[in-house]
Amino acid sequence: MYYTNKDIIRYEKGHYIPVRDKVIMEDEIEVICGKTRLGSYPCTNKERDLLALGLAYCNGYQVNANTPVVLEDNKVLLPEIAKRTQADCIISDLRYDADDLLNRMQQLRDRPGLFALTGGTHNGALIYQGELTACTEDISRHCMLDKLIGVVLKNGWDFSKIAILLSCRVSESIMRKLVAAGFPIAVSMSAVTDKAIEIANERGMTLAGFARGNRMNIYAGDRIGKGEKCD
């Protein structure tokens, strides 16, 4: 159970009404890689293995589908892992049609989950081989993204062949995770910041925001076009 029921007072149209409301639960997870403590993170206490893998990968560790993960109470333990070399620029021939991306974004918005129950999570999804293949959610947008990166690692997929959909604002810190992973295309329902656009342009990433209904804003890159096939 990742939410709890609370007795609250709801104010609506001039009336105060006692109701039972579903409230998202918040936990804190500590991630340790060998002898290095990567940190403690407020999060939704599910898919902790994926969170740890994604977090370690974005911190430059050479994790993959075979990396052992040990779950202990509110700790996640990874072994001592070598550092990996990170590319300076994202190289990918992946391209997507804007309408296809918007349709998949709507699928993400419509899916049942903790957000539908509580309104308390950030959501994200992966598009791989033209299909919406994985969705994650968390109270933390950073942990939600770490979990999606963990999904890619667990499945041994190629980051350069995946587009990522996000419900959250894309700030500098989120963008740095995206480029550290190597996603060529990121599309958000929400706003992006000027720093995020700057990093996307520097690292060769396609970035779009405000993807809702039948419109989106493309801020960087040229991998979103009309009539492009979803690979």
VMD Tcl script that draws the C-alpha trace (Angstrom):
set ca {
  {0.00 0.00 0.00}
  {1.51 3.31 -1.09}
  {-1.26 5.57 0.14}
  {-3.29 5.93 3.31}
  {-6.83 7.04 4.07}
  {-7.24 10.18 6.18}
  {-10.29 11.86 7.67}
  {-10.35 15.40 6.36}
  {-12.67 18.36 5.92}
  {-13.36 19.30 2.32}
  {-14.58 22.81 1.55}
  {-16.71 22.99 -1.58}
  {-19.21 25.58 -2.76}
  {-19.64 27.14 0.66}
  {-19.95 23.85 2.56}
  {-17.54 22.03 4.91}
  {-17.89 18.28 4.35}
  {-16.21 15.47 6.39}
  {-14.74 12.92 3.94}
  {-12.17 10.13 3.77}
  {-9.36 11.05 1.40}
  {-6.54 9.01 -0.13}
  {-3.17 10.56 0.73}
  {0.13 9.48 -0.82}
  {2.68 8.03 1.63}
  {6.21 9.42 1.88}
  {9.24 7.33 2.84}
  {12.97 7.95 2.86}
  {15.42 5.60 1.15}
  {19.19 5.58 1.65}
  {21.26 4.37 -1.31}
  {24.79 3.04 -0.75}
  {27.20 1.96 -3.49}
  {30.09 -0.02 -2.04}
  {31.52 2.23 0.67}
  {30.02 5.37 -0.86}
  {26.76 6.78 0.43}
  {24.92 8.29 -2.54}
  {22.36 9.93 -0.26}
  {18.93 9.66 1.35}
  {15.89 10.49 -0.75}
  {12.23 11.14 0.09}
  {10.34 8.86 -2.27}
  {7.50 6.43 -2.83}
  {8.60 3.11 -1.33}
  {8.23 0.98 -4.46}
  {10.64 -0.13 -7.20}
  {13.56 0.69 -4.91}
  {15.92 -1.49 -6.96}
  {15.18 0.54 -10.09}
  {15.67 3.79 -8.19}
  {19.10 2.69 -6.95}
  {20.26 1.50 -10.38}
  {19.17 4.72 -12.08}
  {20.67 6.92 -9.38}
  {24.02 5.12 -9.51}
  {24.08 5.28 -13.32}
  {23.47 9.03 -13.30}
  {26.27 9.39 -10.76}
  {28.65 7.82 -13.25}
  {28.70 4.21 -12.06}
  {28.87 1.33 -14.54}
  {25.68 -0.47 -13.53}
  {23.72 -2.84 -15.78}
  {21.05 -5.55 -15.73}
  {23.37 -7.90 -13.83}
  {24.27 -5.51 -11.01}
  {23.10 -7.07 -7.71}
  {20.80 -4.95 -5.57}
  {20.16 -5.70 -1.89}
  {17.09 -4.24 -0.16}
  {17.37 -3.74 3.61}
  {14.54 -1.95 5.39}
  {14.95 1.65 4.19}
  {18.34 1.04 2.59}
  {19.32 -0.11 -0.88}
  {22.82 -1.56 -1.21}
  {24.86 -1.84 -4.39}
  {28.33 -3.42 -4.62}
  {31.55 -1.53 -5.29}
  {31.23 -0.51 -8.95}
  {33.68 1.05 -11.39}
  {33.01 4.44 -12.89}
  {31.91 4.68 -16.53}
  {32.91 7.05 -19.32}
  {30.13 9.47 -20.25}
  {29.78 10.80 -23.80}
  {30.05 14.53 -24.38}
  {27.19 14.58 -26.89}
  {24.13 12.42 -27.54}
  {24.31 10.63 -30.89}
  {21.06 9.11 -32.17}
  {19.10 8.89 -35.40}
  {15.82 8.41 -33.50}
  {12.94 10.57 -34.76}
  {9.28 10.83 -33.79}
  {6.14 12.33 -35.23}
  {4.77 15.07 -32.97}
  {1.22 13.69 -33.05}
  {2.45 10.21 -32.09}
  {4.26 11.69 -29.10}
  {1.15 13.62 -28.07}
  {-0.98 10.47 -28.33}
  {1.42 8.59 -26.08}
  {1.50 11.49 -23.65}
  {-2.28 11.24 -23.43}
  {-1.93 7.52 -22.70}
  {0.37 8.43 -19.81}
  {-2.12 11.00 -18.50}
  {-5.01 8.52 -18.71}
  {-3.34 5.54 -17.05}
  {-4.59 4.41 -13.63}
  {-2.11 4.67 -10.79}
  {-1.20 6.56 -7.65}
  {-1.66 9.93 -9.30}
  {-5.22 9.02 -10.29}
  {-5.90 7.94 -6.69}
  {-4.09 10.67 -4.77}
  {-2.85 13.39 -7.12}
  {0.45 13.09 -5.26}
  {2.99 11.70 -7.74}
  {5.06 12.67 -10.75}
  {4.70 10.26 -13.68}
  {6.99 9.24 -16.50}
  {7.07 6.73 -19.34}
  {9.40 5.29 -21.96}
  {8.71 4.91 -25.67}
  {10.73 2.02 -27.07}
  {10.26 0.59 -30.56}
  {7.27 2.87 -31.03}
  {5.37 1.64 -27.99}
  {4.75 2.95 -24.49}
  {6.71 0.23 -22.72}
  {7.16 1.30 -19.09}
  {5.67 3.80 -16.66}
  {6.88 4.84 -13.21}
  {5.63 7.25 -10.56}
  {7.00 8.79 -7.39}
  {6.41 11.72 -5.05}
  {9.86 12.93 -6.19}
  {10.39 13.85 -9.83}
  {14.06 12.94 -9.50}
  {13.28 9.50 -8.08}
  {10.63 8.94 -10.75}
  {13.29 9.62 -13.39}
  {15.84 7.40 -11.63}
  {13.30 4.56 -11.73}
  {12.75 4.98 -15.47}
  {16.51 4.91 -16.04}
  {16.59 1.76 -13.91}
  {13.97 0.17 -16.17}
  {16.21 0.73 -19.20}
  {19.21 -0.76 -17.39}
  {17.26 -3.78 -16.11}
  {16.07 -4.60 -19.62}
  {19.41 -3.96 -21.30}
  {17.87 -1.46 -23.71}
  {19.81 1.14 -25.67}
  {19.18 4.65 -24.31}
  {19.81 6.16 -27.76}
  {16.70 4.38 -29.09}
  {14.30 5.61 -26.39}
  {12.17 8.72 -25.98}
  {11.09 9.68 -22.48}
  {7.82 11.31 -21.41}
  {7.57 13.29 -18.16}
  {4.81 14.99 -16.22}
  {7.20 17.24 -14.30}
  {8.95 20.52 -14.94}
  {12.33 20.01 -16.64}
  {14.88 21.99 -14.65}
  {18.67 21.97 -14.89}
  {18.95 19.08 -12.41}
  {16.43 16.94 -14.31}
  {18.13 17.74 -17.62}
  {21.52 16.70 -16.25}
  {20.06 13.30 -15.35}
  {18.52 12.95 -18.81}
  {21.79 13.67 -20.62}
  {23.81 11.53 -18.17}
  {21.54 8.63 -19.12}
  {21.69 9.43 -22.84}
  {18.04 9.90 -23.85}
  {17.91 11.62 -27.28}
  {14.33 12.91 -26.87}
  {12.53 14.18 -23.77}
  {8.96 15.49 -23.81}
  {7.25 17.00 -20.76}
  {3.65 17.96 -20.00}
  {5.05 20.88 -18.04}
  {7.43 23.80 -18.43}
  {11.16 23.69 -19.08}
  {13.73 26.16 -17.78}
  {16.26 28.22 -19.70}
  {19.12 26.20 -18.18}
  {17.51 22.96 -19.37}
  {17.27 24.34 -22.92}
  {20.89 25.46 -22.79}
  {22.08 22.00 -21.72}
  {19.90 20.28 -24.34}
  {21.46 22.39 -27.09}
  {24.99 21.83 -25.77}
  {24.57 18.05 -25.54}
  {22.57 17.42 -28.73}
  {19.28 16.48 -27.10}
  {15.75 17.18 -28.34}
  {13.58 18.78 -25.66}
  {9.87 19.65 -25.74}
  {7.47 20.94 -23.11}
  {3.82 21.80 -22.54}
  {2.86 18.65 -24.47}
  {-0.88 18.64 -23.90}
  {-3.84 17.99 -26.15}
  {-2.76 18.73 -29.72}
  {0.21 21.02 -29.09}
  {3.73 21.13 -27.71}
  {6.65 23.55 -27.62}
  {9.92 22.24 -29.09}
  {12.77 24.06 -27.39}
  {15.85 22.23 -28.67}
  {16.86 19.64 -31.24}
  {15.36 18.43 -34.51}
  {14.25 14.86 -33.78}
  {10.53 15.71 -33.67}
  {8.95 16.23 -37.08}
  {5.76 15.76 -39.06}
  {5.17 12.29 -40.45}
  {8.26 10.77 -38.86}
  {8.00 7.08 -38.07}
  {8.18 5.97 -34.44}
  {11.13 3.56 -34.42}
}
mol new
graphics top color blue
foreach p $ca { graphics top sphere $p radius 0.5 }
foreach p [lrange $ca 0 end-1] q [lrange $ca 1 end] { graphics top cylinder $p $q radius 0.2 }
display resetview
